[in-house]
Amino acid sequence: MDVLFSVIGKLLHFYSYALIIYILMSWFGGARQTSIGQFLARICEPYLEPFRRFIPSLGMIDISPIIAIMVLNFAASGLNQLYDWLT
């Protein structure tokens, strides 16, 4: 059980870093067209899409990725609390 919680926690942590890198790539023209950018788009866009549908942009600023990262961190925190409760 310890291994399962540890692996899921590390995957959530890694995924939040992937989201941050993917978001920062939008600041650099053409960065998302690279092979790394396309890979990150394949793994990040399915998660970001529902947030973009419900959270409107503030002019040119898209705050939905910030909310998406906060939800992911909230889930990781809940996982840690569940692990503490079970042990």
C-alpha positions as CSV (number, residue, x, y, z in Angstrom):
1,M,0.0,0.0,0.0
2,D,2.9,2.3,0.8
3,V,4.4,1.8,-2.7
4,L,1.0,2.6,-4.4
5,F,0.6,5.9,-2.6
6,S,4.2,6.8,-3.2
7,V,4.0,6.1,-6.9
8,I,0.7,8.0,-7.3
9,G,2.1,10.9,-5.3
10,K,5.2,11.1,-7.4
11,L,3.2,10.9,-10.7
12,L,1.0,13.8,-9.5
13,H,4.1,15.8,-8.6
14,F,5.7,15.0,-12.0
15,Y,2.4,15.9,-13.8
16,S,2.2,19.3,-12.1
17,Y,5.8,20.0,-13.3
18,A,4.8,18.9,-16.9
19,L,1.9,21.4,-16.7
20,I,4.1,24.2,-15.6
21,I,6.6,23.5,-18.4
22,Y,3.8,23.3,-20.9
23,I,2.3,26.6,-19.8
24,L,5.7,28.3,-19.9
25,M,6.3,27.1,-23.4
26,S,3.5,29.4,-24.6
27,W,5.7,32.3,-23.9
28,F,8.2,31.2,-26.5
29,G,7.2,31.2,-30.1
30,G,7.3,27.8,-31.8
31,A,8.2,26.0,-28.6
32,R,5.0,24.0,-28.6
33,Q,5.7,22.8,-32.2
34,T,8.9,20.9,-31.1
35,S,8.7,17.2,-30.3
36,I,8.8,17.9,-26.5
37,G,6.0,20.5,-26.9
38,Q,3.9,18.1,-28.9
39,F,4.4,15.4,-26.2
40,L,3.5,17.8,-23.4
41,A,0.4,18.8,-25.4
42,R,-0.7,15.2,-25.7
43,I,-0.5,14.7,-22.0
44,C,-1.6,18.1,-20.7
45,E,-4.3,19.3,-23.0
46,P,-6.9,16.6,-22.0
47,Y,-6.6,17.7,-18.4
48,L,-6.6,21.4,-19.2
49,E,-9.5,21.3,-21.6
50,P,-12.4,21.0,-19.1
51,F,-11.0,23.9,-17.1
52,R,-10.7,26.1,-20.2
53,R,-14.3,25.3,-21.0
54,F,-15.7,26.6,-17.7
55,I,-13.2,29.3,-16.7
56,P,-13.2,32.4,-19.0
57,S,-10.0,34.2,-20.0
58,L,-9.3,37.6,-18.6
59,G,-8.4,39.3,-21.8
60,M,-5.2,37.7,-23.0
61,I,-4.6,36.0,-19.7
62,D,-5.8,32.4,-19.4
63,I,-6.1,31.6,-15.7
64,S,-7.5,28.1,-16.2
65,P,-4.1,26.4,-16.0
66,I,-3.5,28.0,-12.5
67,I,-6.8,26.6,-11.3
68,A,-6.0,23.2,-12.9
69,I,-2.6,23.1,-11.0
70,M,-4.4,24.1,-7.8
71,V,-6.9,21.2,-8.2
72,L,-4.0,18.8,-8.9
73,N,-2.2,20.0,-5.8
74,F,-5.4,19.7,-3.8
75,A,-5.8,16.1,-5.0
76,A,-2.2,15.3,-4.0
77,S,-2.8,16.8,-0.6
78,G,-5.9,14.8,-0.2
79,L,-4.0,11.6,-1.2
80,N,-1.4,12.4,1.5
81,Q,-4.1,12.9,4.1
82,L,-5.8,9.7,3.1
83,Y,-2.5,7.8,3.4
84,D,-1.9,9.3,6.9
85,W,-5.4,8.3,7.9
86,L,-5.0,4.8,6.7
87,T,-1.6,4.3,8.5
